[in-house]
Amino acid sequence: IAETEKYAHVTFFFNGGVEEPNKGEDRILIKSPKVATYDLQPEMSAPEVCDKLVGAIESGKYDVIITNFANPDMVGHT
């Protein structure tokens, strides 16, 4: 679960540079906001990421959930 700014970090890079999902792997992408710099919207899409994470946990479907909250990193770079 990640927003577009850091999606590759929990998919492509986490999977060793492989683009295709592994068998049984679900990917949830949430759009990052369109702003000039993220200090203008420091929460980015964290509330939506959190909602998806809570839903995934409550579903009981997953043994492992990988999530990236992009805003601390992206806002820190502005």
N, C-alpha and C positions, 0 to 999 in steps of 0.2 A: 504494500500500500504506500503510495507516494504521489506527490504532485509533480507536474511536468519538469520542473527545474532540477529535480534530483531522481527522477524515475529510473534512469540508467544505473544508478548506484545500487538499487535493490533488485535489479533485473539483470542486465547485461554484465556488469562488473561482478556482482555477487555470484553469478553463474559461470565465472571464469572466462568471460568474453564470448559466451554463446548467446545469440540473439533469441533463439526459440525457447519457449518455456519448457521446463521439464514436465514429465508425465505427472499429473495431479497438481500442478502448480497453477494457481489462479493469480492474475495480476489486476490490480485495481489502480487506475490512473485518474488523478484529479487535476484539473487545469489550474495552473498557477495564474494569479491575477496579472492583467496587462497594465503595468505601471512603469514609469520611467526608471525609478529606483525603488527597491523594496522597503526602504525606510519610510516611504509614503503610505505603505500598507503593511506594517511589520508582522501582522498576524498571517499574512499571505493566505493560504488555504488550510491552515492548521485546524480550524473547527471542522471542516469537511473531512480531513484526514482522520481526525479523532472520532468522528461519527462512524466512519467506515471501519475503523479499528475496533471500536466497541461492538459494532454489529458482528464483525468477524469473530470476536471472542465469544460473544453471547450465542452465536450459532452453534458452537461446539463442534464445528466441522473440521477444524484445523488442529494439528499437533504443534505446528510452528507457524508463527506469523512474523514476517519481516516488515517493518514500517520505518519510513524516514520522514521526520519533521524537518522540512527544508528551511523554515524561517530563521532559526538561530544562526545557521551558517550564512544564508544569503543576506540577511540584514547586517550581520557582522562584517560583511565585505563592503558595505556602502558607507 
